[in-house]
């Protein structure tokens, strides 16, 4: 029996490799798609250049009941809650990806999109930090959210916001957010200096807040305990924030902090075999090892060497050449836990990749208990992990949605599993969503392009089922380290010295021209009030039927320009009843059947009835002739 079990996985591995051995993964395509996933996770008012078209505006009252504007940011995974700790870690890792591999990302044509993804997060983090010692760390309630299966656009769950302050501290949350702001400030220093300065100011304040008022954030925001409990405590985040602040500011204060607190806060003591949104030690140790290789150790060199020894313990354990090695599946994937294991795979692979490049730049090798390991071996192992993710595995399954021919079809994700409100604006109720959409056995109606799901179990098995959230739920922090990995693998290295100061490339102008100009040319609706199209809504009557109040709304659309309006496309969201006076066309609304244009100064009216506030009506596109 033992012989059968040892041969079978090897046989499966060889079978799984065959399809890719001929062509190999397309890292460029995977990079493009992995950034697209962040657009599907956006909360707030979506921008005019939004590419994931099945999503709409959501969470537009976030923070309102707390008297603060918390609109924006990212939903963390397949739910509709905004959790501050994993969101900030996501921003830190996206920023680190660009800091190390911005040149490769530019060569792939994805730098602009990656910058947009980071800024969507940092804009929100700025809002969440309205005072030096106040930071909002959660919007929404995981308990009520998990009771419901609704599109973000339909949410009826609590949108209360929860904060930390001096009386209710959260050093881990404030520290990670400081790290995110500092890392992002390095990225934007080249492209938006005033914004970079603003981010750095927030990072300074948040670090001081985290260090002065110490405590675990989930003792203050207790609702987070079920979902993002800070098991490792806050010591690692204090060191992590200090490392990023030193990297961003070159202020010796933060280097001194790392040197003086390495022992007390565990930076020199903890030898880890995981890295992720909760446990930052391996990341801190990798950064400090870089400072050491850059010759910045000074009189802290003996302390920093202890950090480096722990960093190398992590690298060796991943390679299987250390004293305490990470578990791997028969197919060779790092395996930490059954629930969303991929987060640990991408984070570890990112550290291996950057450390490989640091060692190459310094002309050094990795020292493991089994002997010296060349830097190329670290990169080769990281590549094997990425290749596994993209389909080079026993099941020949891509764990990135939309990449390859065989990828998850029933993702545990509310937005992708429910028909887009643009195609069917009928309200999806809290429990109705479970009955109608969650329990469906078919493929998701909306493709969650680029999402990296939780992945297989310890034996490379995977069940593509929506209720199998441990394996089919994606998360932003799965994708964030992947951006740097894919950029590095797609565009190579070309002899860059990773120990030199960060030099990000100039941005290329974004080509907004369509590849083939449509006829007639369609004009996106302007965001300003200067739009030539005016929309005015008013309630005309209301009545009560079976205990429910219904409202009739009249909407007047007026052409304020001096030209004739044609090809009008309207987007209508939060509409829960019948509509008259427009024609439904795919996921939008057009002129009624009896007209095809609207002369200058003229108006049309349409009406609808539903038991709610006015629907959200906006102009998607139009033509003036």
N, C-alpha and C positions, 0 to 999 in steps of 0.2 A: 504493500500500500504506500509506504513512504516513497518508493521509487516513482510510482505513478504521479504523486503530488509534486515531486520535484521536477519532473520532466514536463508536465502539462503546462505550467505557466511559461516555461521557456519556449515551448512550441507556439503558444499563443502570442508571445512577444514577437517571435520571428514573423508570424503571419501578419501581425499588426504593423510591422515595420515595412513590409513589402510595398504598399501603395505609395508611401512617402519616399522610399529609397529611390524611386524613379525621378521624382520632381522636387521633393523637399517642400517645406512650408513656405508660404509667401508672407514673410514678416511685415512687408510694407502694407499689404491688404489688412493683415491682422491689426497693425498699428492704427490705421484709419478707422477700422471698426471699433477698436477698443476705446477710442476717444468719443465716438458717436454715442456709446452707452451713457456717457455722462449727460448728454442732452435729454435722454429719456428719463433721467433721474431729477431733472430740474423742477424746483418748486417756484411759485411766484408768477410774475408776468413774463411770458416767453418773448424773446426778441424777434425782430423781423427776419433775422437770418437763421432762425430755428430750422434744423434739418430733419429732425424726427417729427414728422408732420402729424402723426396720430395723437400726439400729446397736445394739451391745451393749458391755459392759465389755471393755476390752483393755489390754494392756501393764501388767498388775497387778503384775508383778515388776520393773518398770523401776527400775534403780539398785541392786537388791538385791545383785548380785554385787560392786558397788563399795562396799557398806556405806552407801548413802544412799538416801533416798526420792525417786525421780524419777517417781512415778506422776502422770499428768495431762498437761496441755499439749495441743498440736495436732500432728497429722501435717501436713506442709507442703503436700502435693499429692496425687498419685495413689498414693503409696507409703506405707510404714508406718514411716518413720524420723522422728525428731524432731530437726530441725536448728535450732540456737539462733539463728543470725544472721537467717534470714528470719522465724523466729517472733517475735523481738524487734521487727523492723521492722514486722511485721504489727500488733503491739500498739501501737507508736508511732503508726502511721497511723490505726488505729481510734480511739485517744485524741484525736489531732488532729482527726479528724472530729467528735467530740463537743465538743471545746473550741470549735471554730468554729461548729458547727451543732447544738449540743445542743438549742436551743430549737425548731428546725425538726424535729429528731428526736422531741422530746416531742410536738409537734403531730401528727406522723405516728403516734403511739402506739407507737413502737419504741425509746424511750430505755431502758426496763428491759432489753429483750433485748440491746441494744448493750452496756449495762453488764455484763450477764452474760457476754457474749462476751469482753470485755476481762478481766474478773476470772478467767475460766477460764485465760487466758494468764498473768496476773501471779501467780496462786497458784502456778503451775508455776515461773515465773522466781524466785520467792522460794525455793522448794525447791532450785533449781539453783545457788543462791548461798549455800552453807552456812557459808562463812567469808569475811571481807573480801576476801582475795586468792585465792579459789578460785571458779571458775564452770564448771559443766558445760555444754558446748556442743553435745553430740550424744548421742542415745540410739539405738542400732541402727547397723547398718552398711549403707551404701548398696549395697555390692557384693553381699553375700549377699541383701539385700532385693530387688534388681533381678533376681536369679536366680530368685526365687519370685513366684508370683501367688496370694496368699492374702488372705482377709479379715483385718482386724486381730484379730478374735476368735479366729482359728486360728493366729496367727503361730508358726512354729517357727524363725525366723531369730534371729541373734544380737541380744541386747538389752544388749550392753556399753555402758557410758557413757564419754565422753571429756571431759576437763576442761582448762582453762588454769589456770596458777598462776605465781608469780614465775619459776620455772625454765623454764616453757613458756608464754610470754605470748601474749596475743591482744587487742591494744588495740581492734581493730575490733569484735570480739564483745562485749567488756566495755563499750566505748563505746556501742554500739547498745543493749545491755541497760540501761545507765544511762539512756539517752534514753527507752526504753520505760517504765521505772519512774518517771522524773520526769514524763513526759507523763501517765501514768495517775494519778499522785498529784494532778495538777491536777483531773482528772475526779472522783476520789473525795473531794476536799476538802469538797465540799458534802454528799455522801451518806454517807460513812463516814470521818470525820476521823482516827480512830486507824489505820485501814488506809492512808490517804493518807500519814500520818506514817511508817509502817513502809516503804512504798514509797520515800519520799524518802530515808530512811536508807540503804537498799540502793543507791539511785542515787548518793549521795555516795561511798560506799565503792567502788562499781564505777568511777566516774570516776577516783578517785585511783589505783586499781589499773591502769586503762587507761593513765593518763598517766605513772605512775612506772615500770611495767614494760612497755616498748614492744616491739611485735612484731606480726606478722600471725598471726591465729589459725590459718590453714590451714597454717602452718609447724609448729604444735604439734599440731593435730588434722588430720593429713595425709589421713585418710579423707575429709574434706570437700572436698578439692581437685577431685575429679571432678564434684562436684554444686554446691557453693557456694563457689567460689574467690573470694577477696577480691582482685580485679584492681586495684581502686582503692587498695589499701592501707588504712591506719588513720587517716591524717590527717583525712579528712573526718568520720569517726565521733567523733574527739576534739572537733572544733568543734561537731558536731551535738549531742553530749551536753552540752557547755557551754551551748549555746543553750537546750536544754530545761531544764537545771538553773537557769539564770537565770530563765527563764519560770516555773518552779515555785517558786523560793525568793526571788526578788528580791535574791539575794545578789550584791553588786557583784563579788565574786571571779570569777564566771563571765562577767560582762560584760567585765571586764578581760582575761580569758583570750582572749575573742573579739577584743578590740582589739589585744592584744599578739602574738597568734599568727596573725592573719589572713594575713600574708604568708608566714611560715615553713610553715604547714600548708595553704596553697593556697586559703584562703577568698576572698582578694582576687585570686587569679591565675587560677583555673580557670574558664573560660567553657564551660558544659556545654550539651549538647542532650539529656541523658537524666537521669532521676531514678528510683531504685529501691533494692532491698535492698542493692546493692553500692555505688552511687555516690550520696552524700548532698549533694554540694556545692550543687546547686540548691535543695534544701530548707533548708540552713543559710542560704544567701544570701537566701532569701525571708523567713525568720524575722528575720534581722538587718535587712533592709529595713523590716520592721514595727517593730522597736525604734527605728529611725531616725525613722520616721513618727510614732511615739509620743513623740518628743522625748527619747529616752533616750541619744542619742549622746554628749553631753558632749564632752570633749576627744578622743574617738575618732571624732567625726563624719566627718572626712576618710577614715578607714579604712573606716567603715561605708558611706560613699558608694561606695567601691570594691566592697564586697560587693553593694550595690544595683545597681550597673552590671552586674555579672555575673548577678544575678537577672533583670534586664530583658533581658539578652542571651538568656537561656533563654526568656522569654515571647515575645520577638520572633521567635526562631527557630521556635517552635511555630506562631506565626501566619503564618509565611512572609514576615515583614517585617524579617528581620535580615540580618546579613552572612553567616551560615552557617545555613541553614534545615534543619529536619528533613525527612526524606523522608516523603511521603504516598502512599497507594495512589490509584489513579484515583477510587475512591469517597470519598476524603477522610480516610482513617484515618491517624493517625500510624503510621509504620512504622520500627521500629528493627532488628528481627531476626526471622528466621523462627520461632525457638523461643520460644514463649510471648510473643509481641509484646504481648499485652493488658496485661501488667504495666506497661509503659511508657506505655500509653495512659491508664490510670486514674490513675497517679501524676502524670503531666504535667497531666492535666485538673484534678486536685485543686489543684495549685499555681496554675494559671491562674485557677481559681475564687476561691481565697482572695486572690490578689493583686488580682484585679478588685475584690473587696470592700474590701481595704485602700485601694486607690486611690480608690474611691468615698467611703470614709469620710474620707480626707484631702483630697478635692476635687481630685485630681490625675489626670493622664493618663500613659500609658505612652509613653516616648520610644524610638522605633525608628529605624533608619537611614533608613527610608522616610518618617519624620515621626511626629507624635504620634497615638496610638491611644487612643480613649476606653475606659474600663473595661468598658463594655457589650460591646465587641467580644471581649474575653478570655472573658467569660462565655458569649457566643454560640458561640465556638469550642469551649469545653469542653462545652457542651450538644450540639453537633454530634457530638462524639466519643461521648458517652453514648447519643445517639439511634442512632448507627451500631451500637453494641454491642447495643442492644435491637431491632434489626431494620430500621432506616432505612439500608439499604445495598444494593449491587447485587444481592445474592443474596436479599434480603428474609429473611435468616436472623437469628434472635436468638442471640447467643453466650452468653447466660445460660440455663443449663439450667432447664427448667420455666417459662420466661417466653415468652409468645407462642404461636403455633401451629406454628412451624418452628424447632426448636432441636436441638442435638446429641443423638443417641440412643445413640451408642457412645462414651461418655466413657472416656478412659484413666485409670481409677480402680479400684483393686482392690475396695474395699468395694461400690461401686455396680454393678460388672459381675458380681459373684458373688451368687447367691441368698442372701438373709438367713438367718443361722443360726437365726433364730426360725421361719422357714418350713421349713428343712431343716437340721437340726443335724449332718448327716453331715460328717465332717471333710474339708476340702479340702486336699490335700497341696500341697507346694511346686511341683512340676512338673505335678501333676495339674490345678492351677488354670489353667496355661497351656493344657493340652490341652483341657480341658472348657469353660472360661469365657472366657479371653482370646481364643481363636481363633473364638469364636461370632460370627456375623455379625448376630445379632438385637439388638434394643434392650436396654439395661441392665435387669435385673430390678428394681433399686432406683433411684428417681428422685433424683438428686443436686441437689435443689432449690437454685437460687440460685447454683450454681457458675459462675464465669466462666472459660471455656476459653481456650486459647492464642490462638485466632482465626485469621483468614485470612492468606494470604501477601501479597507486595508488589503483587499484581494482583487482590486481593479474592477469590482462589480459596480454597476450603475443602473438605477431604475428611473427611467424618464417619466415621472408621474408628478403632477402638480402638488399632490399632498405630501410628497417626499421632500419636505423643505430642507432637510439636512443636505441633500444632494443637488436639488434643482433650484435653490434660491441663489440669486446673484448678490453682489455687494460692491459698492464703490471702492472699498479698500482692497478688493481682489484685483481690480483693474489698475489702480494707481501705480504700483511698482512696475506693472507690465508695460507702461508707456516707455519707460527708459530701456527696459530689456529689449523690446521689439525694435526701438530706434537703433540701438547698439547692434543688434543682430542683422538688421536690414542694411544698414549703411557702413558697417565695419568700424574700424578704429582709425586707420590712416595716420598712425604715429602720434596721436594727441598725447600730450603729457598731462595726466590728470592731477599732478601735484602743483601745477602752475595756477595762478589766480584765474578765476572764472572769466572766460571771454565768450559771451554769447554772440551769435551772428546777427547781422542786420536783418530786419524783417523785409521780406519781399512784399510788394503791393499785392493785396488780395484781388484776384481777378473776379470781379462780380458779373462779368459779361457771360451770358449763356453761350454754350458751345455752338448751338445752332439757334439763331434768333427766331423766336416764334412770330408768326404773322396772324393778326396784328400784334405789336409789341404790348406786353402786359406790364402795367406799372404797379409795383408794390404800394400798398396803402401807406401814406406818410404817417409817422407817429405823432406829428405835431398837430396843433389845432388849426394849422393853415391848410388842412385837407380841403380839396374842392368838393368833397362829399360830406354833407351834414346829416347826422342821425339824431332824431329827437323822439323820445319815448314818453308816453303818459298813460296812466291808468284811467280807463273810461267808465268802468263799473265794477262792482263786486257783488257776490252773493254767497250764501251758505247752503251747502247741500250735504246731508248726512254728516253733519258736524264739522265739515271741512269748508274753509273759505276759498272761493275761486275768484280770480281777477281777470279782467279783460284788458289787454294792453293794446294801444295803437302806436305804431311806429311809422314815422314819416322820414323817408330818405329823399334828400334834396340835392340836385346837381347845382352847385354854386359857381361852377366855372362858366367860361364863355364858349365852351365847346360841347359837342354832343357826347354823352356818356354811354359807352357800350361795354359789353362783356363784364358786367358787374358780378363780382363774387363776394357774397357775404358769409361771414362765420358767425354762427349763433350757438352759444353754449348756455348751459343751465336752463334749458327749455324742457318743461315736463308736461307739455300738452299739445293740442293741435294748433296748426298755423295755417292762415289763409292769405293769399296775395303774393306768394313766392313759389318758385319751382325748386324742388329738392334736386340737387345734382351732385352725386357722389357724396363727399363729406362737406359740401357747402350749399348755399342757396343762391339762385339767380333770378333774373327778371321773371315775372309771371308769363304764362304762355301767350298772352295777348299783346305783349310789347317786346321789342328787342333792343330798344334804346331809350334814353331819356334826354330830351333837348335841354339846352342851357336854361337855368332858372326854374325848371319843372321838378315836380315831386311825384313820388309814388307812396302809397300807404299799404302796409300789411298789418294784420292783427293776429293775436294768439291768446289763448286762454290756458292758464295753469294755476296751481295752488301755491304760488311762491312769489318772491320779489321779481322785478323785471329781469328777463334773460339778458345775457351779455351779447350785444350785437356789435360786430366790427367789420370793417372792409378788408377783405383779403387781397383783392386785385381788381383792376378795371382798365379800360382803355378810353382815352379822350381823342376824338377824331373831328 
